[in-house]
């Protein structure tokens, strides 16, 4: 079984890495395959940049970007 966790992120530049680490630690003990889908939901801070950094470092992360006009 593969688990997917979808996380909307809005102005969370200071929290996305800590959340990612906590989620991965929680998944590690479950014995299932997993992925995190973190969605930058139109943030006006550097959430997108922080998610991109994580995306390039971690294999279990899928990043989606939402743009608002």
BAFI-3210 file (N, C-alpha, C; in Angstrom, 3 decimals, decimal comma, padded with zeros to 6 digits):
// residues 69
n [1|2|3|4|5|6|7|8|9|10|11|12|13|14|15|16|17|18|19|20|21|22|23|24|25|26|27|28|29|30|31|32|33|34|35|36|37|38|39|40|41|42|43|44|45|46|47|48|49|50|51|52|53|54|55|56|57|58|59|60|61|62|63|64|65|66|67|68|69]
n.u [000,843|000,460|000,820|-000,444|000,094|-001,393|-000,629|-001,649|000,014|000,380|001,958|004,069|006,844|008,726|008,077|007,796|009,947|010,366|007,864|007,875|010,010|008,931|006,647|007,812|009,239|007,070|005,898|007,922|007,823|005,590|005,701|004,788|004,904|005,291|004,306|004,735|002,750|003,111|001,556|001,995|000,044|-000,481|001,169|002,614|005,039|008,265|007,601|007,339|009,977|011,290|009,950|010,801|013,542|013,399|012,159|014,171|015,989|014,810|013,442|010,883|008,998|006,499|005,881|003,559|002,556|000,606|-000,771|-001,903|-003,859]
n.v [-001,166|002,254|005,364|008,670|011,984|015,024|018,362|021,559|024,652|027,828|030,781|029,687|029,608|029,355|026,990|024,715|022,894|021,774|020,607|018,746|017,058|016,070|014,716|012,745|011,292|010,261|008,631|006,758|004,739|003,259|001,319|001,373|002,366|005,792|009,172|012,689|015,379|018,570|021,598|024,724|027,248|029,826|031,493|034,459|034,814|033,289|030,600|028,964|028,894|027,596|025,136|024,272|023,885|021,725|019,868|019,302|018,063|015,841|012,625|011,757|013,696|015,576|018,493|021,073|024,010|026,846|029,587|032,872|035,413]
n.w [000,000|-000,729|000,743|000,556|001,422|001,329|001,491|002,022|001,655|002,851|003,018|004,659|004,959|007,037|008,194|006,548|006,156|008,720|009,087|006,985|007,816|010,238|009,292|007,648|009,585|011,013|009,047|008,604|010,522|009,833|007,845|005,221|001,737|000,871|000,050|000,000|-000,816|-001,296|-001,458|-002,705|-002,041|-003,371|-001,846|-000,436|000,587|000,954|000,636|-001,659|-002,627|-000,511|-000,623|-003,138|-002,661|-000,851|-002,551|-004,448|-002,824|-001,623|-002,147|-001,691|-002,040|-003,625|-005,351|-005,770|-007,424|-006,997|-008,631|-008,130|-009,560]
ca.u [000,000|001,181|000,076|-000,161|-000,339|-001,466|-000,522|-001,678|000,957|000,165|002,846|004,650|008,261|009,507|007,556|007,668|011,000|010,077|006,699|008,333|010,790|008,015|005,803|008,646|009,473|005,830|005,715|008,970|007,430|004,346|005,975|004,200|005,469|004,573|004,735|004,169|002,414|003,007|001,003|002,143|-001,279|-000,500|001,888|003,259|006,375|009,193|007,200|007,667|011,428|011,611|009,454|011,695|014,755|013,050|011,866|015,415|016,751|014,086|012,815|009,497|008,196|005,949|005,531|002,649|002,565|-000,627|-000,568|-003,101|-003,717]
ca.v [000,000|003,525|006,455|010,017|013,070|016,282|019,430|022,920|025,540|029,234|031,611|028,785|029,474|028,968|025,746|023,580|021,896|021,071|019,758|017,628|016,148|015,412|013,791|011,605|010,487|009,543|007,603|005,741|003,635|002,612|000,183|001,550|003,383|007,048|010,384|013,941|016,334|019,861|022,532|026,145|027,746|031,275|032,202|035,720|034,806|032,399|029,201|028,277|028,684|026,560|023,866|023,868|023,344|020,390|019,027|018,857|017,281|014,680|011,806|011,438|014,928|016,117|019,884|021,732|025,470|027,500|031,019|033,698|036,633]
ca.w [000,000|-000,757|001,366|000,072|002,300|000,583|002,484|001,482|002,344|002,548|003,845|005,650|004,641|008,214|008,763|005,630|006,380|009,980|008,849|006,157|008,661|011,184|008,533|007,245|010,786|011,314|008,028|008,648|011,385|009,418|006,985|003,891|000,859|001,093|-000,637|000,482|-001,868|-000,624|-002,436|-002,407|-002,404|-003,587|-000,784|-000,789|001,171|000,249|000,761|-002,904|-002,676|000,464|-001,148|-004,232|-002,043|-000,364|-003,704|-005,065|-001,845|-001,093|-003,187|-001,331|-002,069|-004,856|-005,089|-006,707|-007,270|-007,400|-008,827|-008,077|-010,336]
c.u [000,897|000,274|000,515|-000,719|-000,260|-001,562|-000,587|-000,764|000,692|000,976|003,449|006,152|009,086|009,118|007,612|008,726|010,730|008,875|007,093|009,066|009,887|007,141|006,590|008,916|008,236|005,605|006,724|008,580|006,234|004,552|005,376|005,063|004,665|005,111|004,072|003,928|002,176|002,657|001,214|000,895|-001,311|000,207|002,553|004,643|007,253|008,859|007,578|009,144|011,835|011,129|010,331|012,984|014,506|012,840|013,149|016,260|016,111|013,350|011,323|008,570|007,770|005,503|004,606|002,651|001,238|-000,350|-001,904|-002,849|-004,106]
c.v [001,239|004,606|007,780|011,016|014,358|017,411|020,783|023,812|026,972|030,057|030,801|028,597|028,977|027,599|024,531|022,510|021,099|020,147|018,533|016,592|015,388|014,383|012,555|010,706|009,688|008,390|006,459|004,529|002,839|001,408|000,260|002,483|004,661|008,131|011,562|014,827|017,655|020,906|023,957|026,836|029,270|032,086|033,461|035,843|033,843|030,915|028,413|027,967|027,568|025,192|023,371|023,269|021,920|019,421|018,465|017,997|015,928|013,932|011,564|012,644|015,273|017,541|020,401|023,215|026,017|028,988|031,729|034,956|037,825]
c.w [000,000|-000,182|000,766|001,070|001,501|001,606|001,793|002,320|001,906|003,538|004,999|005,450|005,827|008,754|007,854|005,873|007,659|009,813|008,035|007,012|009,633|010,468|008,122|008,447|011,167|010,333|008,156|009,487|010,906|008,502|005,591|003,044|001,080|000,171|000,044|-000,723|-001,156|-001,683|-001,947|-002,944|-002,487|-002,522|-001,308|-000,152|000,361|000,408|-000,487|-003,029|-001,723|-000,004|-002,293|-003,691|-001,552|-001,515|-004,321|-004,123|-001,539|-002,193|-002,915|-001,397|-003,482|-004,531|-006,168|-006,393|-007,796|-007,527|-008,769|-008,883|-009,516]
res [x|x|x|x|x|x|x|x|x|x|x|x|x|x|x|x|x|x|x|x|x|x|x|x|x|x|x|x|x|x|x|x|x|x|x|x|x|x|x|x|x|x|x|x|x|x|x|x|x|x|x|x|x|x|x|x|x|x|x|x|x|x|x|x|x|x|x|x|x]
***
